[in-house]
């Protein structure tokens, strides 16, 4: 029955869905496993809303994720398979909150460069992708050369949000 209540709050609340869901999860922490499971699901809007709530929970307390390495690995493995841009966006935010092992960075860096190079890629994917590449370039400085070239091009035609993040990163390079 609690799973049904969680789903009802998440799917049918009128306003403040995220805050109502988080309040419920604070009262029923045993349900966090369910929100994690739902966040990886293909059913929409349940999947992206769950990822949205989960991102907020993790921002407040990373310890809600018990096996963080396994969790991040699962996100990265599934990142290009999600059918909702909202799920991808929220999981990219989550990825940026954790240190990622080198073992998992290859696919993540590749996806991030792909998003930057795709004209029609979601703007949030580009913004988070460039930040992921920049963050990882501290371990692999050679990435900065390619990132800088791409960002210099993006600031000439992209949306204001992408231009802003690109400009901030370029100033750090």
N, C-alpha and C positions, 0 to 999 in steps of 0.2 A: 504493500500500500504506500509506503513512503516514496518509492520510486515514482509512482503515479502522481503524487503531490509535487515532487520536484519537477516532473515533466509539465504538469499543469501550470506551475508558476513560470517556468521557463518559456512556455509556448503561448500562454493565454493571458498573462498579465498585461494590463493596458499601458501603464507608465512605469518607469523605473524597474524594468525587468531585471537588469543586472543587480541592482541594489536589493530587490526582493529575493532574488535567488541566493545572493551572498548571505543575506540575513538568515534565510532558511538553512543554508549550509553551515553557518556558524552555530545554529541550534542543533543541527544534525550532522556532525562531522563524518559520521559513517557513510554519508551519501557522497562524499567527495570522490570516492572510487567510481560512483555512477556518473558523475559529471565528467570525469576523465574519459570514461568509456564512451559516453555520448559525444564528447568533443571530437573523437576520432571517427564517428559514424558518418555514413553517407546520406542519412535522412536530413533534409533541410526544412525549416530553418533550425532544427534542433542541433545540428552539428556546429554551425557557426556561432549560434548563441551560446552553446556550451563552451566553445573555445574562447569566446569573449569573456564569459564569467570566469573561466579558469585562468585566463591571462591576468585578470584583476586580482584573483586570489593569490596567484604566484607573486605578483608585484608587491602585495602586502606581506607575504610570508612564503618564501621559497620552500620551507619545510613541509608544505602541504603535499609536495611531491616526494615520496619516500625513496625511490630509486631514481635519482635525477639523471644519471648517465643513460640508463635504459630508456627513460622517458624521452630524453632529447634524441637518442638514436631512433626511436620509433617515429618521432616527428619528422626527422630528416628523411628517413626511409619513405615516409608517406607524403611528403611535402608536394611532390609533383603528381600525386594521385588524387588529392582532394578535389571534389567537384564544386567547392564553394570558395570564391575569392576571399570571403570573410574568414573562413577557417585558416587559409594560408596567411592572411594578414595578421590574425591574432597569434598564430603559432610563430611567425617571424618575430613578433614582439617578445614572445616567450624565449625564443632562442637567444635574443640579444640580452636577456637577463642572466644567462649562464655562461660559464666558460665551457667551450666546446673542445673535445679532444681532437687531436690532429687526425685520428682515425676517421672521424666523421666529416671533416672539413672539405674533402675533395668534392663530394656531391653538392654540398651547400654552396661552395664558391662557384662551381660550374652553373648551378641554377641562378645564382645571383648575377653572374655575368650575362647569362642568357636573358634575364629580365631587363637588364640595363640596355641590352642591344636590340630588344624587341620594341618597335615603335608603339605597338598597341598593348604592351604589358601594363597591368594595373600599376598605377602611380605609387601605391603603397609598397608594392613588391620592389619597385626600383629604389625607393627611399630606404627601406630596410635592407635590401640587398647591397646597396653601396656602403651602408654602415657596417654590415657583416664583413664585407671584403676589407674595408679600412681597418676594422678591429683586428682581423686576422693578419693583416699586412705587417703588424708588429712582429709576428713570428716569421713571415715570409716577405721581406721588403721588396722583392722583385715584383710583387703584385701591384705595388704603388705606381709603377710606370704605366701599366695597362689601364689601371683605374683612373689615373690622372688624364690620360688621353681621352677616355670615354666621357669622363665628367666634363672636361673642357668642351666637348661637343654637345653634351646634354644641356649645358647652361645657355646655349644659343637658341634652343627651340622648345624646351620642355615646359611643363606646367610650373606655376610659381612655387609650389611645394617641393617639387623635384629640384628646381633651380636653387632654392634656398638651401636644401640639405647638401646638394652638390657643391655649392659655393663655400659652405662651412667646412666641408671635408677638404676641398682644394686649398683653403687657407691653412689647413694643418699639414698638408703634404709638403 
